[in-house]
Amino acid sequence: MIFSEKQYREVLEDICGDDCSPNKECILKEFLVSAHPSPRLLLQLKCVHKFKRAEAKRQKRNLSWNEAHMLWIERGFAEKFAEAYEEGIKLTEIYKAIIG
């Protein structure tokens, strides 16, 4: 599906909520609007980011992005993401479906 700019910005509001204030100008969101990567890709990256932070807290150490991605795949979360993903799904919904 091709998203209108408004729809794409709504996806970015959901994904970038922790890093950018809602409905405010944010360099991250503006860059993503210009680059226009797939909302599916962005959503999965944000899920990996949330997982990385939770896993780092659980292990009481910093995890690299590479470690987080490898664990994401090894634990079957990438496959679960593929099964759970649907257009319009919110970050909290899909993360809960994947991680529980």
N, C-alpha and C positions, 0 to 999 in steps of 0.2 A: 504494500500500500504506500502511496505517496502522501506524506503529511503536509498539510498547509503550515505556514509559518506559525500560526496560532496554536495548532495542535502540537507541533514540534516544541514550541516554548512551554506548553503544558507538561509535556514529558520531561523537559529539562527542569521545570519547577519541582517536580516530584523527585528527580534524581539528584539535583544539586541543592536540595533543601538544607542539608547539613552544612554546606559550604557557602551558600549565598542566601541572603535574605529574600523571602518571597516577594515577587513583584518589584524588585529593585534591580537597578543596573548592576551587572556582575560580569567581570571580564571573562570568567570561565564560561558562563552561558553565552556570551556574545561570540566567543571563539567557537563554541560548539555549533551555534546557529550558522556561522560562516563555513565551518568545515563540514557540517551536516553528516556526521557519522550515523550509522543505523541506530535507532532507538533500542533495538534488541541488544546490540553490542554494548551500548551505554548502560543499559539496565543490568546486564550480566557483570560488567566491570564494577558497578556500584555494589552488587551483591558480593562479589569477591572482596571488595574493600571492607564491607561490613564484617564479612567472615574473617578477614585478616585481623581486624581490630579485636574481634571477640576471641579468636584463637591466640593472639598475642597476650591478651589479658589472662586467658586460661593457662597458658604456658609460662606466664610471667617473664616474657622476653619479647624483643622486637622480632618480627618476621619480615623477611624481604618479600617483595611482590612475587618474585619467582617461587619462593617457598609456598606462599599463599595460593598461587595458581596451581602448583603441583598438588598440594593437599586438596584443593577444590576438585581437581580431576580424579585423584586417587580415591577420594571418599564418595565418588559418584555424584557429586553435586552438579557438575556440568551436564551430565545426562538428565538429572532431575530437572534442571533448568530448562533444557530442551523440551521435556515433556510438559512442564507447567506453563511455559511461556505462551501468552496469547496477547494479541494487540490490545492495548488499553489497560493491561494489568498494572497495578500500582506496586511500587517497590516493596512496601511492607507485606503485601499479599503474597508476592512471589517468593520473597525471602522466607516467610513463614512456611510456605508450601515446600520449600527445598530443605530448610534446616529444621523446621518443626517448632 
